[in-house]
Amino acid sequence: MSVLSSAPFSLEEIANEGLKPEEYEEIVRRLGRHPNKAELGMFGVMWSEHCCYKNSRPLLKQFPTTGSRILVGPGENAGVVDLGNGLQLAFKIESHNHPSAVEPFQGAATGVGGILRDIFTMGARPIALLNSLRFGSLEDAKTRRLFTGVVAGISHYGNCVGVPTVGGEVYFDPAYSGNPLVNVMALGLMETEEIVKSGAAGLGNPVLYVGSTTGRDGMGGASFASAELSDESEKDRPAVQVGDPFLEKSLIEACLEAFKTGAVVAAQDMGAAGITCSTSEMAAKGGVGIELDLNEIPVRETGMVPYEYLLSESQERMLFVAEKGREQELIDIFHRWGLHAVVAGKVINEPIVRILFQGRIAAEIPATALAENTPIYHRELLSEPPEYARKAWEWTSDRLPLCNASGIEIQGSFYTWNEILLTLLDTPTIASKRWVYRQYDHQVQNNTVMLPGGADAAVVRLRSQEQSAPSNSAVAATVDCNPRYVYLNPYEGAKAVVAEAARNLSCVGAEPLAVTDNLNFGSPEKPIGYWQLAEACRGLADACREFQTPVTGGNVSLYNETLDSYGNPQPIYPTPVVGMVGLIPDLTKICTQGWKNAGDIIYLLGSSLKSQITLGGSEYLATIHNTVAGLPPQVDFDLERQVQAVCRQGVSQGRINSAHDCAEGGIAIALAEACLSSNLGANITLTLNTQLRWDELLFGEGGARVLVSVSPEQQTQWESYLQQHLPSNWQKVGLVESDTFLRISTSDQLLIEVTIELMRDRYCNAIPRRLDV
Amino acid sequence: MKFGIVVFPGSNCDRDVAYVTRLLQQPTRMVWHEDTDISDLDVVIIPGGFSYGDYLRCGAIARFSPVMQQVIKHAEQGKFVLGICNGFQVLTEAGLLPGALIRNRDLHFICDRVSLKVVRTDLPWTQNYTQGEILTLPIAHGEGQFYADEDTIKQIEDNGQVLFRYHGENPNGSVNNIAGICNVKGNVIGMMPHPERASDPVLGSTDGLGLFKGIGARAKSD
């Protein structure tokens, strides 16, 4: 207690920096003295979960991170994979959840800006953006404001900066009403000969500050992002940064040009914790020190004190270590693009971050204390699953009302399967996201091979912007997470996330290569929150190992909880979003989800057994029966790998005309989507499996299932291929029809017969209709 | 016989256009916004993007750039100028084309593929199309609603300055479904749709390629 009682700060001031009393004591131990205000602020942001992963690091360690194609794994600004033929892809995902909850437009916009900087800091030109968004119910006015604001923010920033937003996912669930999730993934193609790293090197080398000016905006955003949101969070609006995509576009061009001179030794973008984070990380990674003079920093307002300089999260700024003597060459490039560039410091021998201000030392801290040797919390895992999970697992489909071939009676009303299908298509989570992606420029750069909404993953041609001769290869990317599964069973749910991502890539014909993950969870300080986090990490690790898709980095966003006015925390569903990239060696061999020709034969790959298909955690159960319970589908790795391999082979051999995986809403929704995508009908006969209920047959999820369509000429060869590689896990289910009906029957009973027009009305208007109030 | 593509800070379709002109093996160079000598060029293309951030108003700052003074002279000499999307906005701001582009009717940015009818085919630009031909071209804009006062619209129509009209659904509320126009002489054209995004078979459409082929052929024969 003596350390705290002699501290020049009150406990409240320490807490305001996001630090716990014992962390303050640790700071004093490290420094051998009390910190000053600026230093306290620096520790506050750098020891936040957002910057140092103090809760999640022990869990992240279990992820597989190496592989033959992995050039850069976790720890740098982004991961880099080798695509062959001299092409290298940088990619990463990042969250901007808390800022978006308070100021959706700027919060989402700067989320885009931040992840793009991670990419071009490495020397890669950003070529694509994807986003994974989660909101509460659209029936709620506040959610509508958040949703439209976030979409407008992404549109504003991404469109202006000239990087196509090619894909993503949007979920709506009351679990996110107070705390939306905005995760943005960016892909970039390496444009420099060497991957630009962030470790400072070369004693005496100048440290350049480039880009925009520093102001008081975004003060302490990292600490803000690492605390629960509350009714009071609106007051934190200054912690939300304001982005300028025009400056970022110029910064991309200037940085790539600068890197190509070979005069840049290391680079780091200023994201969370701004100058503090960039100086300490560059110094710590390089095993050297950095001395920086704040008087050299271009500012946008006067009278700032070191604390404000150091914690500012003004956007569009970068820190470079340059080769001594070549700084002017770099400065000229930035000036040509109308950007600031100044020598603000130098690399020093002593491994410290020394901040000068008005001729005096304003802060002096060992670099590793800020950036590498940071606190770490090993928390205890619950010895058995928490009660909510055990209770949920007791649910079985026996609890549902009885149903028959025509429909189901729910609380006194009878619903036909047609009505149920249309209701599910009208669910915003399932419905068309055209309202969203139509606002994103998804074609700029002239490489978008698959337009949004048309396939299970985005496909972008790989082409150096500098040359006319394009390569024949493409990259596929997807972001996925079914959070209901993860909530019900974090381990199985997380495995399913990875499996679905890999399946989506396989459906377009891409070989899955690597993963970037965004762990959006509640508070790890609560036993249930930590259990969810730990179990989900174990699931991700196992699945990434099974699919040979190493994790190259990502982002952790904890404390995603909303405190209501009574102070009760309302955690979100645990949401480990997986961004996965895959390689398409020949971009003429790809596949969309819609049918191609009437008369094509439709096959269902995967398992339709009772043991694999379930309504537990399904969209049907949640939407139609208002129940979130049961055991989610369990991933059968062998089956998944076999189905996905068959699908990829089918695409690359040109045998498959369409491929679409069965996800939320089961086979009925997958069939409807394939019809909607193509405007062709389908006549389907499902084999009656006496063990399955009718609703399980139509809307059950799981089973690693993929729907593919094949020309009749291919039938014999294709079926013998299937028989060889998926002996008991495929069935012929029907034909693509030129009329505009989706018909689903068993051998003797018609279950669903509905026109594409009617389906389209629900599917396309679900989101606009709810916004138009 | 040479294409020049203007690069303002904030331009983001400059490389996309260059990719297409180079695919067609047309000599092409990028023209920096501060350049003051473009006398070597036959065709100037002002690409899409957000020139100078589109602050104040789309294209409003770009018109004052050094290169635009040269582009105006280039146009006055009867040489060719094409403005695509933001480039169209810049040309109207610079007074090389009539009218203005204002916010889309629904106030949202729209990225989509739309149907266009080719109205005139007697210009080098559109010589590879047939009268009334329906093209599908991508659009991507927040301020693409073509607007002019009644008198100006009447003049545009009377002079036959409309090159392309939206066919079927009018995506942004443009007056008379106008998607692209030319000046009276026909050497300067502006359009909101992106022909360069529909010029590569790998990406699924080549409906825009005719425009570049048309002007390329003309520039060569000059």
Interface residues (C-beta under 8 A of the other chain):
Chain A: S155 N159 C160 V161 G162 D244 P245 F246 L247 K249 S250 W337 G338 Y437 R438 Q439 Y440 D441 H442 Q443 V444 Q445 N446 N447 T448 V449 R461 R463 Q465 S468 P470 L587 T588
Chain B: P9 G10 N12 C13 R15 D16 Y19 V20 R22 L23 G48 G49 F50 Y52 G53 D54 Y55 H108 F109 I110 C111 D112 P138 A140 G142 H194 E196 R197 D200 V202 L203 G204
